[in-house]
Structures are given as structure tokens and as C-alpha cells.
């Protein structure tokens, strides 16, 4: 399936970057999540674990997410919108606060950086460790999660999957989804340590 066909069939996979003042910075920031976080599409109720991000020149200021059509088993189906919720947590580049690597932060109602910023890996691990076993922290991305802060810096909001509410998938698929999200997080931790982020 080509990019245009995918775009027409699933509007959730076309992210508009028109509002970004620093488009190149946003593109560089978002691509580090390509192999490290899954993407959710509520319109088709699917989570994609293997995909590529494209920035077609003919579609000015657009990013298109194209799932790997040869990796059918890397797509999870029947993921109802009620099972994927906003967290209010943001991944920010350390440069925003004069540091290296990625940080987890809160953004206030005025879309300004809040008072709390923590190194990404340690913050995520703390959240994971403190979640109840039946409601783990499983972050994913969705359209609209890439945002610009202070008209300059790209930040990434996180959604999370609530596996206990996934009534239409098997226990095996639920376990597989848990494992793949955590494996991707580990990859992001590694990238953050070596300075790719």
C-alpha cells in the first residue's frame, strides 16, 4: 500500500506540522521515537509497533506514518479508544532546560513548561514500578501528541494503554502488547544514554 492510499484510509496517520515555527527541529525530535514508541490510531482501533515516518515534500508541513505492511503481526487490533488515555506527561528535549538527553515534564494550562522535570529513564521507571500490576504504564503516541512549546521547542505528549479494558483481545495479545511496548521503551532508554535523542 502506498503512502497516499494509507493517508486516505487512515487520517490518524497524517500529522499536521503547519503550526511549528521550527519545523526541522520538530522533525528531528519526532523521528527518534520511530523505533521506540508505538502509535495508536483510534479511527481503526489499531496500535502499530512497526512503522516509518515520512515527510513528503509534496505535502508541505505534513508527517505521514506508514505501518509496515509486511509486518502484519506487529499490528494490534480491536484497541478501543476508551482503552487509550492521555497521561498529561510530556517528553521534552534536554536543551529546553539547558541539559542533555530527554526529560519527562508537565506542561501547565498556558502551554508553558511546568515546575517538574525529571530525567526520562528514571522518571518512567519510577512510574512503571509504582503502577498496580493490573494497570501498568504502557505509553503510546497518537495524532496531536507532537506539540511545540514556547513557539520554539518540540515536545511529545504521551498516551497510555489500559490493558485491563481491552475486552476484545486475547490474553496472549494483551501480553504481547505489554512486552513490545516495554521492549521499545528499553530501546529509547539506550538511545537517550548514548545521545541519539
Secondary structure, 3 states (H helix, E strand, C coil): CCHHHHHHHCHHHEEECCCCCCHHHHHHHHHCCCCCCEEEECCCCEEECCEEEECCCCCCCEEEEEECCCCHHHEECCCCHHHEEEEEEEEEEHHHHCCCCEEEEEECCCCCEEEEEEEHHHHHHHHHHHCCCCCCCCEEEECCCEEEECCCEEEEEEEEECHHHCCCCCHHHHHHHHHHHHHHHHHHHHHHHHCCC
